[in-house]
Amino acid sequence: MTAVPITTPPVVYKPSDYRSDLKPIWCPGCGDFGVLAAIQQALAATQMNPKDLAVVSGIGCSSRLPGFLQTYGLHTVHGRALPAAIGLKIARPDLTVMAVGGDGDFFSIGLGHLPHAARRDLDITVVVMDNAIYGLTKGQTSPTSPRGHVTKSTPYGQSAQPLHPLAIVLSSGASFVARGFSSQPKQLAELIKAGLEHRGFAFIHVLSPCVTFYDTYKLYKELVYNLPADHDPSDLDAAMHYAVERERLPLGIFYRRPPLEPLPRPTPKPFDTQAYLERFRV
Amino acid sequence: MIQKEDIVIRVAGESGDGSTATGEMLAQAAARSGLHVFTFRTTPAEIKGGPVMFQVRASNSPVRSMGDAVDVLFAFNREAWDLHHADLASNAVLLYDPEEFELPTEFRGVAYPVPIGAIAQEVGNRRGKNVAALGVVAALFGLGLNKLEDIVRAKLGKKADLLESNLAALRAGITYAQRLEKRDPFWMESVAEHERYVMTGNQAIVAGALHAGVEFFAGYPITPASDIMEGMAAMLPQIGGGYMQAEDEIAAIMACIGASYGGKRAMTATSGPGLSLMSEAIGYASMTEIPVVIVDAQRGGPSTGLPTKMEQSDLNIALHGGHGDSPRIVLAPASVAECFHLTVWAFNLAEQYQTPVILLSDYSLSFRTETVEPFDLNKYPRVDRLRPNGSLAPKQYRRYEITANLISPMVAPGVAYAQYTATGLEHNEYGNPDYTPKNHALMTEKRWGKLAPLQHSREYVRRFGAERAKVGIICWGTTAGPCRGAVYLAGQEEVPVAMLQVQMLAPLPVDAINEFLEQVEIVLVPEVNFQGQFAKLLQAELGIKVLSMTKYTGMPFSRLEILRQIHVLNGLAEPVLS
């Protein structure tokens, strides 16, 4: 009788295996449901073990997302997801690290961290759910709201112009830049999967409307289009051209290049206190 | 010629004159010849220009403060005389450059004209005047004269031509001084040489952190904490640790929190302005029970304040900074040796109690050098955080489990079935958001209750002086140095004084303090801030009345200032300056 090798069948993770038992606190119809589903799809597509993923967020409706995943999560303070994610990634390069949140977190209170995160080009995947409004605080204007936007905090219209998130990260050295739409979850899942597989700083801007305070579903459906098939993602000038487009909203991978090579570092040795202190001996 | 037990030498000039380098080498030479040294320096906040001074106190016995009056002043220019002559002892020695200014007629001590610029010029090295000054001082007062060439070689030996011209300047200084007719009584010689370290407070903090097993550091440059960051930048890559210079202090502490959440021992270092920015994140670490060590090298405040002067005015923000009821541990070292010891404690306490720990140093301690006895490393073992035991069943792990001592097992990502989200929202034992009244009360009590045993510890105070006395001093941080000096001087006069140095400011070790209160009648609380922050803390926590003694000039207390107050409280006459 020939020996039959005993093999453990591979564990197959379904999208639902990445969901926790917590029920999302989002309003029915919130774009963030689509983003959560797309993240689960992307994770299942990579077959990542949930124990090896940490999802870091700040404060806002969308920043509650880590709690709805059955992965490790760090739900920090407003605007500070990126530095926490960077510290975690430097300390634990073995983990897959994502940073998620909204336009308030990433483009307003925490904007100062964004270019620095991009220029470090560490292996972190960022998913920003941009609804161009402050939802959790019940309807104030945001840095991506259009000029003239009338909200409770801008009753006579927002006088400032919206900023261009993709242009900021492109000019700061991000090596993967994409945009998706929560109502197109299949494409969004593919973009997130490509971001997770990219070994540098992957920035995915997601149009994710707020049904309660700024319903942009109809508007976005009219404005979005896929980047042309002949767009070359290695062309930074072309990416920048699409990043500042306002009349319509292109979707897809704007820019992708190989991540930075790490600089040479000394070969680590265990620390010896007594030997270290010798330099202070008189 | 009499041999003095203790000498204070101050070298003062213009930024760029090299007076700081002179002082550092002098301290090295004295330490190498077996003397105990304690240095003090002030620098302008600007990069170039402005007055600079470096002071070395050297003694045959251990020294714990910068000293009282100045015995020897080397004034490189007229401004140095103007700024420092008020600090001179009555029999002081003045070394001055006659090409810069004439001997001031009001000076009553022994003066030696030293044309230091010309001496250096003669050997063809005008810029070597600091090294020539080193030779003059050592030859006149005996501080490790035979060790000087080695020290100059170690400090300036990188470039051969520069070294040769500096050695020439040194020898020229020595020769000049040896030709002078010595008319003063100061001569310091070591009685015994043995193994010692010479370190600054910041160097001792770096060494302490490395010994404690630091694995991650993130920081943002700020005086006087930057060289802690630089030390970490050099060392962590050599031992496999993580390091980053962050874009601001908020990013620095958040990166530390991220690394610590990842299971690594993390530290940041800053000064008051940075601590202000970190306040929200410290509350987050307190809420999520994530260990993190924060060094605050205090300087004069508020706002930008006095970036190159010392003050003990960050006590309140260290204790109470941030919103909500956010417990933390606060430690304060008083000496360079304690910078090492308390940094190790800071890591161990952060890990053991899963809470932020703030270490309050100050500018004077950051940069001063002291001779330090070799550390007994066995006394400082590493303590790790409590981690879950064995393998876990799905959905059973409770990150914030209410245990007997209220400390919960903390998992690091990568362990199966233990996934949880650390959230700054109020949460239940599983870490899930829960704002019910009962849960908020339970978890608030958990976060505070786990630290409560520290209040009963006897480990975090140091007791000096008489067993019982009319006057008892309670102090913290570097003010403990001049307090110990004053207690010693009072003892010489047979005036008993008791002293308690509190090394842990939060939680306050109330049992040890109450015990001390029973041994004294009047409690004197000296500290370098305007409000009497520590005095108010003692009054609020212990319900007692204390006598607050404050100084808010940006300078530390001298032991004579404290001694004068001891005399007043004991109904004695003013002390006579020696």
Interface residues (C-beta under 8 A of the other chain):
Chain A: S20 D21 L22 N49 P50 K51 D52 A54 V56 P66 G67 Q70 T71 Y72 G73 L74 H75 T76 V77 R80 L82 P83 A84 A85 I86 G87 L88 K89 I90 A91 R92 D94 L95 G112 H113 H116 R265 P266 P268 K269 P270 F271 T273 Q274 Y276 L277 F280 R281 V282
Chain B: Q28 A31 R32 E195 R196 Y197 V198 M199 Q203 A207 L210 H211 G213 E215 F216 A218 M235 P237 Q238 I239 G240 G242 Y243 M244 A246 E247 D248 I250 A251 A252 M254 A255 C256 I257 G258 A259 S260 Y261 G262 G263 K264 A266 E280 A281 Y284 T371 V372 P374 F375 L377 K395 A412 P413 G414 V415 A416 Y417 A418 Q419 Y420 T421 A422 T423 G424 L425 N432 P433
